[in-house]
Amino acid sequence: MPTTDTDAARPAPPGATAATRAGGPTRRLRLGYASGALVTGTFTTLPGLLLLPYLTDTLGVGAALAGVIVFVPKAWDAVLNPLVGRASDRTRTRWGARRPYVLGGGLAMALAFALTFSGLLPGSAGAWLTATGYLLTATAFAFFQVPYAAMPAELADREEHRVRLVAGRVAVIGVAALVTGALSPVLVDAGGGGLVGHRWAGLFGATVIALGTLWVFSGTAPTAQTPHDSARTANKDEAAPRTTAGTARTPADAHEHTLRAQFAAARAHPPFMALLRCVVAQSVATGVLLAGAPYFARHILHDSSGVGALVAAFVAPNLLTMPLWSRLRGPRGYAVATALFTAGCVLFLASPVLPEGVVLLSMALAGTGHAGQLLFLYAMLPDCIARDTARTDRHRGGVLSGVFTTCEGLGVALGPFLYGLVLQLSGYVSSGTGHAAEQTTTAQIGILAGFGALPALAAVAAVLLLRGYDRPY
């Protein structure tokens, strides 16, 4: 990765503790930061699995409209995320710049998440309540996720240290996805399905989100005052913060008063723009797989309870393969991971004639690739932030993280939206009974093609869109 400064020459980021500068992030810090992935993993996995079928098969919403309900909150986040990032860049508190947002956003998100699946109203009224709850959840998630994603660039000053932080995050995403993805369908069935069953799943997800929020807030508390903080404490009227070398460092908002200027700065960063294009396509692939898994299990495998096994096969590699993926770096590692992900998705197309065990192995193959894809994407973001800081001498981690989170969220929401369109075009029949209706052969073909072909095509596009990441600037 060509840069203007090597990692060793970069000044320590303002949030780095003495421990991170000396020998990498401490165990306490790694666990504390990684625990935030309980929030992100639950938010991505549980609604990704349950929300679309909850709307189509319990509330009786048409597949295309259900896709719109899933997509609109993410479109709103496209406006909100950069604003949150800018605000966190400008925030100065005794808890740090990012942690207050993480705490407030995460706890508000837990309450809104429970509302989304509360099942207080049936039919169209319930659909409106669900849409409102999901919009509030996505809003609170922006206040959590944008500052959270920016933290590694400030907690560690070397690429390998940031990779260690992000590797822990990806592993815990796997834990969250495994726990919530496998247990939430069981809770729905144990509650009798329908409104009541989904209410229990919503309360379970809200509990995991609240736990992850409190853990990451306490686990990333600074254990020592940094030189940056000491300088600011000694002179509260100082116009610009100081680096460890004692030179002035200008915050982003001193030069960039408008969001337009900040987006222009992002566009002037070719590696970051390549990363944005890639994360949209990759997140579409992930969104399709999550949204399609319940339909695939019910109508192709003819086993509605099999969705838990599919999710477990997909996310277990996050825990098992992370040490291997951590040996690779950047676009090359991402391309290898994508090849495995795509191979697994293509094999799904043959699932009607394959034994169920082979289908689960195909899902595990896709999950192995997905674990690497997440690691490399999330590691490249703080590297882009660090490169931008070294090049411009400005702190814009929150802004860049906000734009990244916006693109990731849009992709995750586009996945169910596109899958819903495929279902609608193939003639999928919705139901308001809490149980899926019988589908025609054409609808089953749509379910299978959307589940296998769409994510494979999106993943290939993601690799092609990342080609500009190593371009000098």
SEDO-116608 format. One line per field, with one value per residue (C-alpha): residue number from 1; residue in three letters; x, y, z. Coordinates in pm, 1 decimal. Each point is the difference from the previous one (the first is absolute). Layout:
# residues N
n	NUM | ...
res	ALA | ...
px	X | ...
py	Y | ...
pz	Z | ...
This chain:
# residues 473
n	1 | 2 | 3 | 4 | 5 | 6 | 7 | 8 | 9 | 10 | 11 | 12 | 13 | 14 | 15 | 16 | 17 | 18 | 19 | 20 | 21 | 22 | 23 | 24 | 25 | 26 | 27 | 28 | 29 | 30 | 31 | 32 | 33 | 34 | 35 | 36 | 37 | 38 | 39 | 40 | 41 | 42 | 43 | 44 | 45 | 46 | 47 | 48 | 49 | 50 | 51 | 52 | 53 | 54 | 55 | 56 | 57 | 58 | 59 | 60 | 61 | 62 | 63 | 64 | 65 | 66 | 67 | 68 | 69 | 70 | 71 | 72 | 73 | 74 | 75 | 76 | 77 | 78 | 79 | 80 | 81 | 82 | 83 | 84 | 85 | 86 | 87 | 88 | 89 | 90 | 91 | 92 | 93 | 94 | 95 | 96 | 97 | 98 | 99 | 100 | 101 | 102 | 103 | 104 | 105 | 106 | 107 | 108 | 109 | 110 | 111 | 112 | 113 | 114 | 115 | 116 | 117 | 118 | 119 | 120 | 121 | 122 | 123 | 124 | 125 | 126 | 127 | 128 | 129 | 130 | 131 | 132 | 133 | 134 | 135 | 136 | 137 | 138 | 139 | 140 | 141 | 142 | 143 | 144 | 145 | 146 | 147 | 148 | 149 | 150 | 151 | 152 | 153 | 154 | 155 | 156 | 157 | 158 | 159 | 160 | 161 | 162 | 163 | 164 | 165 | 166 | 167 | 168 | 169 | 170 | 171 | 172 | 173 | 174 | 175 | 176 | 177 | 178 | 179 | 180 | 181 | 182 | 183 | 184 | 185 | 186 | 187 | 188 | 189 | 190 | 191 | 192 | 193 | 194 | 195 | 196 | 197 | 198 | 199 | 200 | 201 | 202 | 203 | 204 | 205 | 206 | 207 | 208 | 209 | 210 | 211 | 212 | 213 | 214 | 215 | 216 | 217 | 218 | 219 | 220 | 221 | 222 | 223 | 224 | 225 | 226 | 227 | 228 | 229 | 230 | 231 | 232 | 233 | 234 | 235 | 236 | 237 | 238 | 239 | 240 | 241 | 242 | 243 | 244 | 245 | 246 | 247 | 248 | 249 | 250 | 251 | 252 | 253 | 254 | 255 | 256 | 257 | 258 | 259 | 260 | 261 | 262 | 263 | 264 | 265 | 266 | 267 | 268 | 269 | 270 | 271 | 272 | 273 | 274 | 275 | 276 | 277 | 278 | 279 | 280 | 281 | 282 | 283 | 284 | 285 | 286 | 287 | 288 | 289 | 290 | 291 | 292 | 293 | 294 | 295 | 296 | 297 | 298 | 299 | 300 | 301 | 302 | 303 | 304 | 305 | 306 | 307 | 308 | 309 | 310 | 311 | 312 | 313 | 314 | 315 | 316 | 317 | 318 | 319 | 320 | 321 | 322 | 323 | 324 | 325 | 326 | 327 | 328 | 329 | 330 | 331 | 332 | 333 | 334 | 335 | 336 | 337 | 338 | 339 | 340 | 341 | 342 | 343 | 344 | 345 | 346 | 347 | 348 | 349 | 350 | 351 | 352 | 353 | 354 | 355 | 356 | 357 | 358 | 359 | 360 | 361 | 362 | 363 | 364 | 365 | 366 | 367 | 368 | 369 | 370 | 371 | 372 | 373 | 374 | 375 | 376 | 377 | 378 | 379 | 380 | 381 | 382 | 383 | 384 | 385 | 386 | 387 | 388 | 389 | 390 | 391 | 392 | 393 | 394 | 395 | 396 | 397 | 398 | 399 | 400 | 401 | 402 | 403 | 404 | 405 | 406 | 407 | 408 | 409 | 410 | 411 | 412 | 413 | 414 | 415 | 416 | 417 | 418 | 419 | 420 | 421 | 422 | 423 | 424 | 425 | 426 | 427 | 428 | 429 | 430 | 431 | 432 | 433 | 434 | 435 | 436 | 437 | 438 | 439 | 440 | 441 | 442 | 443 | 444 | 445 | 446 | 447 | 448 | 449 | 450 | 451 | 452 | 453 | 454 | 455 | 456 | 457 | 458 | 459 | 460 | 461 | 462 | 463 | 464 | 465 | 466 | 467 | 468 | 469 | 470 | 471 | 472 | 473
res	MET | PRO | THR | THR | ASP | THR | ASP | ALA | ALA | ARG | PRO | ALA | PRO | PRO | GLY | ALA | THR | ALA | ALA | THR | ARG | ALA | GLY | GLY | PRO | THR | ARG | ARG | LEU | ARG | LEU | GLY | TYR | ALA | SER | GLY | ALA | LEU | VAL | THR | GLY | THR | PHE | THR | THR | LEU | PRO | GLY | LEU | LEU | LEU | LEU | PRO | TYR | LEU | THR | ASP | THR | LEU | GLY | VAL | GLY | ALA | ALA | LEU | ALA | GLY | VAL | ILE | VAL | PHE | VAL | PRO | LYS | ALA | TRP | ASP | ALA | VAL | LEU | ASN | PRO | LEU | VAL | GLY | ARG | ALA | SER | ASP | ARG | THR | ARG | THR | ARG | TRP | GLY | ALA | ARG | ARG | PRO | TYR | VAL | LEU | GLY | GLY | GLY | LEU | ALA | MET | ALA | LEU | ALA | PHE | ALA | LEU | THR | PHE | SER | GLY | LEU | LEU | PRO | GLY | SER | ALA | GLY | ALA | TRP | LEU | THR | ALA | THR | GLY | TYR | LEU | LEU | THR | ALA | THR | ALA | PHE | ALA | PHE | PHE | GLN | VAL | PRO | TYR | ALA | ALA | MET | PRO | ALA | GLU | LEU | ALA | ASP | ARG | GLU | GLU | HIS | ARG | VAL | ARG | LEU | VAL | ALA | GLY | ARG | VAL | ALA | VAL | ILE | GLY | VAL | ALA | ALA | LEU | VAL | THR | GLY | ALA | LEU | SER | PRO | VAL | LEU | VAL | ASP | ALA | GLY | GLY | GLY | GLY | LEU | VAL | GLY | HIS | ARG | TRP | ALA | GLY | LEU | PHE | GLY | ALA | THR | VAL | ILE | ALA | LEU | GLY | THR | LEU | TRP | VAL | PHE | SER | GLY | THR | ALA | PRO | THR | ALA | GLN | THR | PRO | HIS | ASP | SER | ALA | ARG | THR | ALA | ASN | LYS | ASP | GLU | ALA | ALA | PRO | ARG | THR | THR | ALA | GLY | THR | ALA | ARG | THR | PRO | ALA | ASP | ALA | HIS | GLU | HIS | THR | LEU | ARG | ALA | GLN | PHE | ALA | ALA | ALA | ARG | ALA | HIS | PRO | PRO | PHE | MET | ALA | LEU | LEU | ARG | CYS | VAL | VAL | ALA | GLN | SER | VAL | ALA | THR | GLY | VAL | LEU | LEU | ALA | GLY | ALA | PRO | TYR | PHE | ALA | ARG | HIS | ILE | LEU | HIS | ASP | SER | SER | GLY | VAL | GLY | ALA | LEU | VAL | ALA | ALA | PHE | VAL | ALA | PRO | ASN | LEU | LEU | THR | MET | PRO | LEU | TRP | SER | ARG | LEU | ARG | GLY | PRO | ARG | GLY | TYR | ALA | VAL | ALA | THR | ALA | LEU | PHE | THR | ALA | GLY | CYS | VAL | LEU | PHE | LEU | ALA | SER | PRO | VAL | LEU | PRO | GLU | GLY | VAL | VAL | LEU | LEU | SER | MET | ALA | LEU | ALA | GLY | THR | GLY | HIS | ALA | GLY | GLN | LEU | LEU | PHE | LEU | TYR | ALA | MET | LEU | PRO | ASP | CYS | ILE | ALA | ARG | ASP | THR | ALA | ARG | THR | ASP | ARG | HIS | ARG | GLY | GLY | VAL | LEU | SER | GLY | VAL | PHE | THR | THR | CYS | GLU | GLY | LEU | GLY | VAL | ALA | LEU | GLY | PRO | PHE | LEU | TYR | GLY | LEU | VAL | LEU | GLN | LEU | SER | GLY | TYR | VAL | SER | SER | GLY | THR | GLY | HIS | ALA | ALA | GLU | GLN | THR | THR | THR | ALA | GLN | ILE | GLY | ILE | LEU | ALA | GLY | PHE | GLY | ALA | LEU | PRO | ALA | LEU | ALA | ALA | VAL | ALA | ALA | VAL | LEU | LEU | LEU | ARG | GLY | TYR | ASP | ARG | PRO | TYR
px	0.0 | 183.6 | -18.1 | 180.6 | 105.6 | 84.5 | -183.0 | 307.9 | 31.1 | -359.3 | -69.3 | -199.8 | -371.7 | -172.1 | -185.5 | 295.5 | 104.3 | 354.1 | -71.0 | -106.2 | 301.3 | 249.8 | -104.3 | -337.8 | -346.7 | -31.6 | -219.2 | -250.8 | -21.7 | -31.8 | -284.2 | -165.3 | 4.8 | -103.2 | -305.0 | -160.5 | -44.8 | -274.5 | -200.6 | 89.3 | -24.9 | -344.6 | -126.0 | 117.1 | -90.4 | -329.4 | -198.0 | 178.4 | -140.6 | -338.8 | -122.8 | -85.8 | -180.1 | -165.4 | -149.1 | -99.2 | -110.5 | -133.6 | -120.7 | -109.2 | 206.4 | 81.4 | 360.0 | 94.7 | -152.2 | 168.5 | 332.3 | -71.9 | -72.7 | 337.6 | 179.4 | -136.8 | 164.0 | 337.2 | -61.7 | -68.6 | 330.0 | 170.7 | -87.5 | 54.9 | 330.4 | 228.3 | -166.3 | 67.5 | 358.6 | 54.3 | -152.3 | 220.7 | 310.2 | -83.3 | -97.8 | 228.7 | -106.6 | 170.2 | -127.0 | 165.5 | -142.6 | -162.4 | -105.8 | -295.0 | -159.7 | 65.1 | -173.2 | -301.8 | -51.9 | 28.5 | -246.1 | -254.0 | 43.2 | -85.2 | -334.1 | -89.2 | 98.5 | -244.1 | -271.1 | 68.2 | -97.7 | -242.4 | -299.5 | -238.0 | -219.0 | -93.7 | -33.3 | 70.0 | 3.7 | 267.0 | 197.1 | 0.7 | 109.8 | 276.9 | 114.9 | 8.7 | 190.1 | 254.9 | 48.6 | 69.3 | 234.6 | 196.8 | 20.7 | 140.1 | 234.3 | 156.8 | 91.7 | 159.2 | 164.2 | 164.4 | 209.2 | 63.1 | 141.6 | 231.2 | 154.5 | 277.1 | 178.8 | 19.7 | 66.7 | 302.6 | 263.8 | 128.7 | -175.8 | 69.5 | -141.6 | -315.0 | -35.8 | 12.7 | -278.2 | -210.2 | 63.5 | -153.2 | -294.3 | -62.1 | 26.4 | -262.2 | -222.7 | 12.3 | -94.9 | -290.6 | -119.2 | 32.9 | -189.5 | -273.6 | -27.9 | -28.7 | -212.4 | -241.0 | -185.9 | -16.3 | -148.7 | -255.9 | -107.9 | 3.7 | -227.0 | -249.5 | 110.8 | -187.1 | -6.6 | 76.4 | 293.5 | 163.3 | -52.9 | 221.5 | 265.5 | -8.4 | 46.8 | 289.5 | 171.1 | -52.6 | 166.3 | 308.0 | 25.3 | -17.4 | 264.6 | 237.9 | -48.9 | 86.6 | 297.1 | 162.5 | -53.8 | 172.4 | 260.3 | 139.1 | 31.5 | 351.1 | 233.5 | 258.9 | -2.9 | 157.5 | 247.4 | -272.7 | -245.4 | 262.0 | 79.6 | -364.9 | -56.1 | 298.1 | -127.5 | -375.8 | 6.8 | 242.0 | -134.2 | 139.6 | 81.0 | 361.3 | 155.2 | 257.1 | 268.6 | -137.7 | -107.0 | -338.7 | -268.2 | -311.2 | -339.5 | -209.5 | -266.9 | 249.2 | 42.7 | -317.3 | -309.1 | -247.0 | -92.4 | 53.9 | 364.6 | 35.0 | -150.2 | 233.0 | 290.3 | -122.5 | -26.6 | 357.8 | 110.1 | 8.2 | 68.6 | -291.6 | -236.1 | 97.6 | -70.4 | -343.9 | -99.4 | 118.4 | -184.4 | -331.8 | 21.5 | 125.2 | -277.1 | -261.1 | 128.9 | -20.7 | -347.6 | -132.8 | 132.5 | -148.3 | -337.2 | -20.4 | 100.7 | -349.3 | -162.9 | 274.9 | -37.1 | -379.4 | -68.1 | 315.3 | 121.8 | -360.9 | 117.7 | -103.0 | 208.1 | 309.3 | 72.5 | 183.4 | 234.5 | 59.6 | 90.0 | 226.5 | 182.9 | 43.2 | 131.4 | 200.1 | 300.0 | 26.2 | 126.2 | 208.5 | 179.6 | 87.2 | 363.8 | 53.4 | -159.2 | 203.6 | 313.8 | -117.6 | -50.4 | -209.8 | -147.2 | 192.5 | -134.1 | -347.1 | 11.4 | 92.9 | -283.0 | -247.5 | 93.1 | -101.9 | -318.4 | -102.4 | 67.0 | -228.3 | -279.5 | 19.6 | -32.7 | -333.8 | -150.3 | 38.8 | -147.6 | -327.7 | 203.2 | 265.8 | -13.5 | -71.9 | 345.9 | 161.2 | -221.1 | 123.8 | 359.6 | -68.4 | -129.0 | 313.3 | 215.0 | -181.8 | 32.2 | 374.9 | 36.2 | -233.3 | 211.5 | 302.0 | -201.3 | -110.2 | 348.5 | 160.2 | -274.0 | -1.4 | 381.5 | 26.0 | -231.5 | 221.5 | 301.8 | -166.0 | -73.6 | 360.7 | 134.4 | -231.4 | 112.0 | 366.9 | -50.7 | -224.0 | 88.9 | -374.1 | -226.2 | -278.5 | -46.1 | -361.1 | -92.8 | 166.7 | -147.1 | -344.1 | 19.2 | 126.1 | -281.1 | -252.3 | 120.7 | 10.0 | -350.2 | -138.1 | 145.6 | -140.2 | -343.4 | 20.5 | 49.0 | -346.0 | -153.3 | 137.9 | -92.1 | -352.8 | -23.6 | 109.4 | -267.2 | -264.7 | 93.1 | 1.3 | -352.0 | 67.0 | -326.5 | 0.2 | -193.8 | -146.6 | -38.1 | 350.8 | 66.1 | 140.4 | -235.7 | 69.7 | 193.7 | -3.8 | 294.6 | 79.0 | 11.7 | 229.6 | 233.9 | 5.2 | 79.7 | 291.0 | 140.4 | -13.0 | 173.0 | 283.4 | 58.1 | -56.5 | 265.1 | 251.2 | -33.7 | 18.1 | 317.4 | 174.7 | -96.1 | 147.3 | 342.5 | -1.9 | -103.4 | 287.7 | 263.5 | 79.3 | 85.8 | 378.1 | 5.9 | 244.5 | -145.0
py	0.0 | 313.9 | 279.7 | 321.6 | -121.0 | -338.7 | -126.5 | 40.7 | 365.5 | 90.4 | 194.6 | -184.3 | 50.6 | 214.4 | -287.8 | -234.8 | -102.0 | -64.6 | -371.0 | 14.4 | 206.1 | -225.5 | -349.9 | 3.1 | -6.0 | -164.2 | -304.0 | 211.5 | 248.6 | -270.4 | -170.8 | 331.0 | 122.8 | -336.7 | -16.9 | 281.9 | -250.0 | -160.4 | 308.6 | 11.9 | -375.5 | -13.6 | 298.7 | -151.0 | -364.3 | -9.3 | 250.5 | -132.3 | -345.3 | 80.8 | 338.9 | -73.9 | -331.8 | 160.1 | 262.3 | -239.0 | -307.6 | 144.3 | 352.1 | -81.0 | 273.6 | -49.5 | -103.7 | 314.8 | 231.5 | -198.9 | 58.8 | 373.6 | -3.1 | -163.3 | 239.6 | 343.1 | 19.0 | -67.9 | 273.6 | 232.9 | -107.9 | 113.5 | 354.5 | -50.8 | -189.4 | 277.5 | 244.8 | -235.6 | -43.5 | 373.1 | 50.8 | -266.8 | 154.5 | 327.9 | -146.9 | 38.3 | -160.6 | -166.0 | -328.9 | 69.2 | 98.8 | -328.8 | -182.9 | 225.2 | -62.9 | -372.6 | -14.4 | 215.6 | -141.8 | -361.6 | 27.1 | 190.0 | -261.8 | -281.6 | 164.3 | 67.6 | -353.4 | -146.6 | 228.1 | -120.0 | -359.0 | 82.8 | -139.6 | 236.4 | 40.5 | -239.7 | 58.9 | 336.3 | 182.0 | -242.7 | 60.2 | 375.8 | -60.5 | -230.4 | 253.2 | 274.5 | -217.0 | -98.3 | 362.4 | 94.6 | -299.0 | 101.6 | 358.9 | -108.3 | -244.1 | 289.3 | 168.6 | -324.4 | -135.3 | 306.9 | 88.4 | -368.8 | -64.9 | 302.7 | -112.9 | -236.4 | 286.2 | 176.8 | -302.1 | -124.7 | 170.1 | -290.9 | -202.8 | -335.2 | 128.2 | 122.7 | -338.3 | -168.1 | 224.4 | -59.2 | -376.3 | -14.1 | 202.5 | -236.4 | -303.8 | 144.1 | 82.8 | -373.6 | -68.4 | 244.6 | -135.0 | -359.1 | 63.8 | 229.4 | -163.5 | -351.3 | 77.4 | 259.6 | -244.6 | -244.1 | 272.1 | 84.9 | -364.3 | -44.6 | 301.4 | -152.1 | 197.4 | 304.5 | 320.6 | -153.4 | -207.1 | 297.9 | 208.8 | -241.3 | 14.1 | 381.9 | 8.8 | -244.4 | 214.8 | 315.3 | -167.2 | -97.5 | 354.3 | 156.3 | -241.7 | 75.9 | 373.9 | 1.3 | -229.3 | 202.1 | 323.7 | -131.3 | -206.7 | 290.0 | 243.2 | 152.5 | -141.1 | 274.9 | 360.0 | 44.9 | 275.1 | 145.5 | 14.2 | 133.4 | 286.8 | 88.4 | -18.2 | 224.0 | 265.7 | -13.1 | 313.9 | -153.3 | 41.8 | -322.9 | -334.8 | -116.2 | -316.9 | -195.7 | 184.7 | 330.8 | 129.4 | 154.7 | -226.8 | 160.0 | -161.9 | -58.1 | 254.4 | 284.6 | -20.7 | -177.3 | 176.2 | -168.5 | -356.5 | 73.5 | 79.5 | -319.5 | -214.2 | 172.9 | -101.9 | -359.8 | 8.6 | 124.3 | -320.8 | -266.6 | -299.0 | 97.0 | 46.1 | -345.1 | -141.6 | 166.1 | -147.0 | -341.4 | 4.9 | 84.3 | -300.6 | -230.4 | 107.4 | -69.6 | -357.4 | -34.6 | 153.9 | -238.7 | -307.6 | 103.8 | 95.7 | -308.5 | -261.1 | -49.0 | -26.9 | -234.9 | -225.4 | -8.2 | -33.5 | -159.0 | -220.3 | -44.9 | 42.6 | 327.0 | -83.5 | -46.2 | 373.8 | -26.2 | -262.8 | 212.7 | 302.4 | -205.7 | -143.2 | 348.8 | 181.6 | -274.8 | 59.3 | 353.2 | -163.4 | -275.5 | 163.6 | 346.8 | -85.2 | -121.7 | 304.8 | 231.5 | -110.7 | 169.8 | 368.5 | 236.3 | -57.1 | -321.1 | -166.3 | 132.6 | -156.3 | -340.7 | 23.1 | 100.7 | -299.0 | -233.1 | 197.0 | -6.8 | -372.9 | -72.3 | 216.4 | -165.9 | -342.4 | 108.7 | -10.7 | -378.7 | -42.7 | -167.2 | -304.2 | 13.2 | -173.0 | 243.0 | -58.2 | 119.1 | 309.5 | 78.8 | -48.4 | 244.5 | 249.3 | -54.3 | 62.5 | 327.7 | 87.8 | -63.9 | 248.1 | 246.4 | -1.4 | 108.7 | 258.3 | 168.0 | -3.0 | 165.1 | 259.5 | 103.5 | 7.2 | 214.1 | 267.0 | 103.3 | -27.0 | 250.1 | 225.9 | -19.8 | 69.6 | 297.9 | 138.7 | -42.0 | 166.6 | 291.9 | 41.9 | 17.7 | -223.2 | -120.1 | -353.1 | 58.0 | 144.6 | -281.5 | -259.7 | 157.8 | -20.2 | -359.3 | -100.7 | 166.5 | -202.4 | -322.8 | 56.8 | 83.4 | -319.6 | -214.0 | 156.8 | -26.5 | -375.7 | -71.6 | 261.6 | -171.6 | -342.4 | 124.9 | 117.6 | -342.1 | -162.2 | 241.0 | -52.4 | -377.6 | 5.3 | -53.7 | -17.7 | 185.4 | -113.9 | 167.3 | -319.0 | -31.7 | -298.5 | 13.0 | -76.2 | -272.8 | 137.1 | -79.5 | -152.5 | 340.8 | 159.0 | -275.4 | 60.9 | 368.2 | -85.8 | -220.8 | 226.7 | 304.1 | -185.2 | -141.9 | 222.2 | 348.4 | -16.6 | -166.7 | 277.1 | 271.7 | -150.8 | -13.5 | 362.3 | 92.2 | -136.9 | 194.1 | 321.1 | -27.2 | 14.4 | 368.4 | -52.1 | -15.9 | 304.7 | 268.7 | 341.3
pz	0.0 | -108.6 | 253.6 | 68.7 | 346.0 | 143.0 | 303.2 | 210.5 | -95.3 | 74.4 | 318.1 | 260.1 | -48.6 | 260.0 | 161.0 | 30.3 | 348.6 | 110.2 | -20.4 | -364.4 | -100.3 | 176.8 | -96.1 | -166.0 | 153.5 | 340.1 | 52.8 | 191.2 | -284.7 | -267.2 | 187.1 | 81.3 | -357.2 | -144.5 | 230.0 | -197.4 | -281.4 | 208.4 | -91.8 | -367.8 | -46.3 | 158.3 | -197.3 | -327.8 | 60.6 | 187.1 | -212.8 | -307.5 | 74.3 | 149.4 | -116.3 | -363.1 | 72.4 | 305.0 | -229.5 | -280.0 | 195.4 | 327.7 | -80.6 | -357.8 | -170.3 | -368.5 | -68.3 | -191.5 | 262.8 | 274.2 | -176.6 | -2.2 | 374.4 | 59.8 | -233.7 | 100.1 | 347.1 | -159.3 | -255.8 | 292.5 | 152.7 | -319.8 | 106.1 | 371.2 | 15.8 | -128.4 | 240.1 | 290.5 | -114.7 | -21.2 | 345.3 | 156.5 | -161.4 | 172.8 | 337.4 | 301.9 | 327.9 | 294.1 | -147.3 | -334.5 | -336.2 | -101.1 | 317.7 | 98.7 | -338.4 | 28.1 | 339.2 | -83.5 | -347.7 | 113.2 | 288.3 | -211.5 | -268.3 | 242.8 | 85.5 | -364.1 | -99.7 | 250.7 | -143.7 | -356.2 | 81.8 | 281.9 | -192.0 | 179.6 | -308.9 | -285.3 | -372.5 | -160.5 | 336.6 | 116.3 | -318.6 | 67.9 | 359.7 | -118.8 | -259.8 | 263.3 | 246.5 | -263.6 | -103.6 | 363.4 | 33.8 | -309.0 | 125.8 | 335.8 | -176.1 | -190.8 | 328.2 | 118.3 | -312.4 | -153.1 | 308.0 | 70.0 | -347.5 | 30.8 | 328.5 | -125.5 | -177.6 | 336.9 | 219.6 | -194.9 | -212.8 | -211.4 | -267.5 | 165.4 | 329.3 | -171.3 | -170.4 | 342.4 | 125.9 | -308.9 | 5.0 | 346.5 | -123.4 | -291.9 | 229.2 | 235.3 | -297.3 | -60.7 | 363.0 | -16.2 | -332.8 | 121.6 | 323.2 | -130.0 | -341.1 | 138.4 | 306.5 | -134.9 | -232.8 | 292.6 | 222.0 | -268.7 | -22.4 | 379.6 | 34.1 | -239.5 | -305.4 | -122.4 | 202.8 | 338.8 | -122.7 | -168.6 | 314.0 | 195.7 | -271.4 | 10.3 | 377.3 | -29.0 | -263.0 | 207.6 | 298.7 | -203.2 | -138.8 | 347.5 | 130.9 | -287.7 | 44.7 | 369.4 | -56.4 | -278.6 | 192.0 | 310.5 | -184.6 | -204.4 | 292.0 | -7.1 | 262.6 | -33.0 | -110.4 | -340.0 | -84.0 | -222.0 | 288.4 | 239.0 | -229.7 | -37.2 | 375.5 | 68.9 | -237.4 | -51.5 | -214.7 | -247.9 | -351.2 | -141.3 | 163.8 | 9.3 | -130.3 | 196.0 | -193.6 | 124.1 | -340.2 | -57.9 | -140.3 | -142.1 | 53.1 | -307.3 | 81.3 | 17.4 | -378.2 | -111.3 | 128.6 | -233.4 | -75.7 | -368.1 | 70.6 | 202.5 | -277.6 | -244.6 | 224.1 | -6.6 | -379.8 | -15.3 | 177.0 | -279.6 | 230.1 | 221.5 | -295.4 | -131.3 | 344.6 | 4.2 | -335.9 | 114.4 | 331.7 | -168.0 | -231.5 | 275.8 | 236.8 | -268.5 | -14.5 | 378.9 | 12.8 | -263.5 | 179.9 | 332.9 | -145.9 | -218.1 | 257.5 | 155.5 | -344.5 | -120.9 | 304.7 | -12.7 | -372.4 | -146.5 | 286.0 | 125.8 | 358.7 | 166.3 | 306.8 | -217.0 | -12.7 | 332.8 | -142.0 | -310.2 | 210.9 | 225.4 | -302.5 | -144.0 | 307.5 | 176.3 | -233.7 | 145.9 | 317.1 | -156.6 | -292.4 | 129.5 | 89.7 | -357.1 | -163.9 | 223.9 | -183.6 | -320.4 | -72.7 | -208.5 | -347.2 | -65.6 | 312.8 | -78.0 | -348.8 | 144.7 | 251.8 | -269.1 | -215.5 | 283.8 | 68.9 | -365.9 | -33.8 | 293.9 | -143.9 | -342.1 | 163.4 | 151.6 | -348.0 | 0.0 | 349.2 | -116.4 | -108.4 | 273.1 | 341.5 | 281.9 | 145.6 | -324.5 | 3.9 | 350.5 | -115.7 | -285.0 | 254.6 | 210.8 | -308.1 | -64.0 | 369.1 | -5.7 | -282.8 | 169.6 | 316.2 | -203.4 | -191.8 | 322.5 | 148.2 | -300.8 | -47.5 | 364.8 | 14.9 | -312.7 | 146.3 | 295.8 | -228.1 | -234.6 | 297.0 | 120.3 | -349.3 | -35.1 | 338.0 | -88.3 | -338.2 | 100.4 | 371.2 | 79.6 | 207.7 | -229.6 | 127.7 | 99.8 | -338.9 | -195.1 | 232.6 | -43.3 | -377.6 | 19.7 | 236.5 | -230.2 | -298.2 | 200.1 | 133.5 | -342.6 | -138.9 | 282.4 | -59.0 | -378.2 | 35.6 | 150.5 | -230.6 | -309.7 | 136.5 | 67.1 | -360.6 | -122.6 | 217.7 | -126.4 | -364.9 | 41.0 | 149.3 | 369.7 | 199.9 | 335.5 | 308.4 | 306.4 | 202.4 | 139.6 | -226.0 | -352.5 | -287.0 | -253.6 | -297.9 | -369.9 | -182.2 | -152.2 | 345.5 | 124.3 | -293.8 | 94.3 | 362.1 | -105.4 | -272.6 | 226.4 | 282.3 | -210.5 | -302.9 | 145.1 | 276.4 | -232.5 | -258.6 | 267.2 | 148.4 | -337.3 | -59.8 | 339.7 | -95.4 | -326.1 | 176.4 | 248.2 | -272.7 | 64.4 | 366.4 | -52.9 | -223.3 | 128.0 | 83.0
